[in-house]
Amino acid sequence: MMHRGRLLHGSGAIPFCTKGTKNMRSEQEMMTMILDTARADERIRAVGMNGSRTNPDAPRDIFQDYDIVYFVTDMQPFLADPSWVDCFGKRLIMQMPEGMSLFPPQLGGRFSYLMQFEDGNRIDLTLAPLSDIAQYTHEDSLTKILLDKDRRLPVLPPPDDRDYHVKRPDESCYQDCCCEFLWTVCYVAKGIWRDEFLYAAYHLDRCVREMLLLMLSWQVGTQTAFAVSTGKCGKYLKRYLPNETMQRLKQTYRCGTGQELWQALYLCMELFRESGSCTAKALGYRFPSEDWERIMKYLQAVERLPRDAKSF
């Protein structure tokens, strides 16, 4: 059972809710709490939601966040005392990115509270000034209006993920991806030869694999008329790529030793050539086969190079 009290804050009173960690609150309970909190506080004039819970194409599961925006008359009273969010339940941890020194603020005049609760639920709640309402309605095709006390917001079309569909690259962008991939594989080879594991692994994961995933996404785009999303970090690639390709892609993450790094790097090279060639053919572009061959020979030469070599 959910216990409710009152937490007085500034000029408004909001429901104070506590919840044990034994049972996870249902989606209905969470949405009721989120909206009841907004209705009870006169400073909160509208509520929006986006993210996977408004995406009809996203799989449903217990780990989906509640991506909520509260539009408020005055930001300062909320910002002055972060404890106002205690009304949402008992937290494991909360992050307020716009209040952190490590990361520069990215939301302009908005402020976010990322809350992981003990019962397994998570709310990513953003406070926004009323002046942002017009802009907000055009930012994300997954936006859904949950509450509009003053009828300020226009009627929006049903949420869909069109803003997240794979975008068709022009030839310049395609060639840049190929160049970046082939350029950064050389960093990985250098790092492995030097026995600088962290350096090599970083460039494999953050540079080489990033370009590989981009190319795989473009390949999916060419096969689906660029009408689908491959999801954050390519999490939906498995919907569209052959199982054999996905299994090989997973093997590129096995890189706990220098030998495994070499194996992962060569596998990335093969996957990139296959995907890049397929994508180029579909788009009428040219895959840089000669550059790929030269870089492959370079990698093999570095792998054979003695550790005490004084010249290449």
C-alpha positions in Angstrom: 0.0 0.0 0.0 1.2 3.5 -0.8 1.4 5.9 2.1 0.8 9.6 1.4 1.5 12.7 3.4 2.2 16.3 2.6 5.5 18.1 2.0 5.1 21.8 2.1 7.6 23.7 -0.1 7.5 27.3 -0.9 4.0 28.4 -2.1 2.8 25.0 -3.1 2.1 21.7 -1.4 2.9 18.4 -3.1 2.0 14.9 -2.2 4.6 13.1 -0.2 4.8 9.4 -1.0 6.8 6.7 0.6 7.1 3.2 -0.7 8.8 0.1 0.6 11.3 -1.8 -1.6 9.5 -5.1 -1.4 7.1 -4.6 -4.3 7.8 -2.6 -7.5 5.2 0.1 -8.1 3.2 -0.6 -11.3 3.2 1.8 -14.3 -0.3 2.9 -13.3 0.9 3.7 -9.7 3.9 5.6 -11.1 1.9 7.7 -13.6 -0.8 8.4 -11.0 1.9 9.7 -8.5 3.6 11.8 -11.2 0.4 13.4 -12.3 -1.1 13.8 -8.8 2.1 15.6 -7.7 1.7 18.0 -10.6 -2.0 18.6 -10.1 -1.5 19.4 -6.4 1.3 22.0 -7.0 0.0 25.3 -8.5 3.5 26.1 -9.7 3.5 23.1 -12.1 1.3 24.1 -15.1 2.0 21.3 -17.6 3.5 17.9 -17.8 5.1 16.2 -20.9 6.6 12.8 -21.4 8.8 11.2 -24.1 11.3 8.3 -24.3 10.6 4.6 -24.6 7.3 4.7 -22.7 5.7 6.8 -25.5 7.4 4.9 -28.3 5.0 2.3 -29.7 7.9 0.5 -31.3 9.9 0.1 -28.1 9.8 -3.2 -26.2 8.1 -3.0 -22.9 9.9 -4.1 -19.7 10.4 -3.2 -16.1 13.5 -1.1 -16.7 11.9 1.5 -18.9 12.5 5.0 -17.5 9.7 7.6 -17.0 11.0 10.6 -19.0 9.0 13.4 -17.5 9.0 17.2 -18.0 7.4 19.6 -15.5 6.8 23.1 -16.8 6.8 25.5 -13.8 6.1 29.1 -13.2 9.3 29.7 -11.2 12.3 27.4 -11.3 14.2 28.9 -8.3 12.0 27.6 -5.4 12.5 24.1 -6.7 16.2 24.5 -7.3 16.8 26.0 -3.8 15.8 22.7 -2.1 16.3 19.4 -4.0 14.5 17.5 -1.2 11.2 18.4 -2.9 11.7 15.3 -5.1 11.5 13.1 -2.0 7.8 12.8 -2.8 8.5 10.3 -5.5 9.7 7.6 -3.2 12.8 6.1 -1.6 15.9 6.5 -3.9 19.0 4.4 -4.3 20.7 7.4 -5.9 20.0 10.7 -7.6 22.0 12.6 -10.1 21.5 16.3 -11.0 23.7 16.8 -14.1 23.1 20.5 -14.3 24.3 20.9 -10.8 27.5 18.9 -11.3 31.0 20.3 -11.8 32.3 17.3 -13.8 29.9 17.7 -16.7 28.9 21.0 -18.3 25.2 21.8 -18.3 23.5 20.9 -21.6 19.8 21.8 -21.0 20.0 25.6 -21.2 17.6 26.9 -18.5 16.2 23.5 -17.6 17.2 21.3 -14.7 17.0 17.5 -14.4 16.7 15.0 -11.6 17.7 11.5 -12.5 16.3 9.2 -9.8 16.8 5.5 -9.4 14.4 4.2 -6.8 14.8 1.2 -4.4 11.8 -0.5 -5.9 13.4 -0.7 -9.4 11.6 2.2 -11.0 13.4 5.2 -12.4 12.2 8.7 -13.2 14.2 11.2 -15.3 12.5 14.4 -14.4 13.2 17.7 -16.0 12.1 21.1 -14.8 11.5 23.6 -17.5 10.3 27.2 -17.5 6.9 27.9 -19.1 8.7 30.0 -21.8 10.1 26.7 -23.2 6.7 25.2 -23.9 6.6 26.2 -27.6 10.1 24.9 -28.2 9.4 21.7 -26.4 6.5 20.6 -28.6 8.9 20.6 -31.6 11.9 18.9 -30.1 11.0 15.2 -30.1 8.5 13.2 -32.2 8.0 10.9 -29.1 6.5 13.8 -27.1 3.2 13.2 -25.4 1.3 15.8 -23.3 0.0 14.4 -20.0 -1.3 17.6 -18.4 -2.0 21.1 -19.5 -3.7 23.1 -16.8 -3.8 26.4 -18.9 -4.4 24.9 -22.3 -1.1 26.4 -23.5 0.0 23.4 -25.6 -1.1 22.5 -29.1 -2.6 19.1 -29.9 0.3 16.9 -30.9 0.2 13.9 -33.3 0.5 10.5 -31.8 4.1 9.8 -30.6 6.4 7.9 -33.0 10.1 7.4 -33.4 10.5 9.2 -36.8 13.1 11.6 -35.3 15.3 8.7 -34.4 15.2 6.9 -37.8 18.6 6.1 -39.4 19.5 9.1 -41.5 20.6 8.6 -45.1 24.3 9.7 -45.4 25.5 11.7 -48.3 28.6 10.5 -50.0 30.9 12.8 -48.2 29.6 11.6 -44.8 29.9 8.0 -45.9 33.6 8.5 -47.0 34.3 10.3 -43.7 33.1 7.3 -41.7 35.3 5.0 -43.8 38.3 7.3 -43.3 37.8 7.7 -39.5 37.5 3.9 -39.1 40.6 3.1 -41.1 42.5 5.9 -39.4 41.7 4.9 -35.9 42.4 1.1 -36.3 46.1 2.2 -36.6 45.9 3.6 -33.1 44.6 0.3 -31.8 47.5 -1.6 -33.5 50.1 0.8 -32.1 48.6 0.4 -28.6 48.7 -3.4 -28.8 52.3 -3.4 -30.0 53.4 -1.0 -27.1 51.5 -3.2 -24.6 49.4 -0.2 -23.8 46.2 -2.2 -23.3 44.0 0.7 -22.0 45.0 2.9 -24.9 44.3 0.2 -27.5 41.0 -0.9 -25.9 39.8 2.7 -25.7 40.4 3.4 -29.4 38.8 0.1 -30.3 35.7 0.7 -28.3 35.2 4.5 -28.6 36.5 5.1 -32.2 36.7 2.0 -34.3 33.5 0.3 -33.0 31.6 3.6 -33.1 32.2 3.9 -36.8 31.4 0.2 -37.3 28.1 0.6 -35.6 27.3 3.7 -37.7 28.0 1.8 -40.9 25.9 -1.2 -39.8 23.1 1.3 -39.0 23.4 2.8 -42.5 23.3 -0.8 -43.9 20.0 -1.3 -42.0 18.8 2.0 -43.4 19.4 1.0 -47.0 17.4 -2.2 -46.3 14.4 -0.5 -44.7 14.1 2.7 -46.8 15.6 4.6 -43.8 12.3 4.2 -42.0 13.5 2.5 -38.7 15.6 3.3 -35.7 18.4 1.1 -34.6 18.1 2.5 -31.1 20.5 4.0 -28.7 24.0 2.4 -28.9 22.6 0.3 -31.8 20.5 -1.8 -29.4 17.9 -2.7 -32.1 20.5 -3.8 -34.7 19.7 -7.3 -33.8 16.2 -6.8 -35.2 17.5 -6.3 -38.7 21.0 -7.9 -39.1 21.5 -11.6 -39.7 22.2 -13.6 -36.5 25.6 -14.6 -37.8 26.6 -11.0 -38.2 25.4 -10.2 -34.7 27.4 -13.1 -33.2 30.5 -11.9 -35.0 29.9 -8.3 -33.7 29.6 -9.6 -30.1 32.9 -11.4 -30.5 34.6 -8.0 -31.1 33.9 -7.3 -27.4 36.2 -10.1 -26.3 39.4 -8.2 -25.9 40.8 -9.0 -22.4 44.3 -9.7 -23.8 46.6 -8.4 -26.5 45.8 -11.5 -28.7 42.1 -11.0 -28.2 42.5 -7.3 -29.1 44.1 -8.3 -32.4 41.4 -10.8 -33.1 38.7 -8.2 -32.3 40.4 -5.6 -34.5 40.6 -8.0 -37.5 37.0 -9.0 -37.0 36.0 -5.3 -37.0 37.9 -4.8 -40.2 36.0 -7.7 -41.9 32.6 -6.6 -40.6 33.3 -3.0 -41.8 34.4 -4.1 -45.2 31.2 -6.3 -45.6 28.8 -3.7 -44.3 30.6 -0.8 -46.0 30.6 -2.5 -49.4 26.9 -3.5 -49.0 26.0 0.1 -48.0 28.0 1.7 -50.8 26.4 -0.6 -53.4 22.9 0.3 -52.2 23.6 4.1 -52.2 25.7 4.2 -55.4 28.8 5.2 -53.5 32.4 3.8 -53.7 33.8 1.7 -50.8 37.6 2.6 -50.4 38.8 -1.0 -51.0 42.3 0.0 -51.8 42.6 1.9 -48.6 41.2 -1.0 -46.7 43.7 -3.4 -48.2 46.6 -1.1 -47.4 45.5 -0.7 -43.8 45.0 -4.5 -43.4 48.6 -5.1 -44.6 49.8 -2.4 -42.2 48.0 -4.1 -39.3 49.5 -7.5 -40.1 53.0 -5.9 -40.3 52.6 -4.3 -36.9 51.4 -7.6 -35.4 54.5 -9.3 -36.8 56.9 -6.5 -35.7 59.2 -7.6 -32.8 58.7 -5.8 -29.6 62.3 -4.5 -29.7 62.1 -3.2 -33.3 64.0 0.0 -34.0 62.4 0.6 -37.4 59.2 -0.4 -39.2 
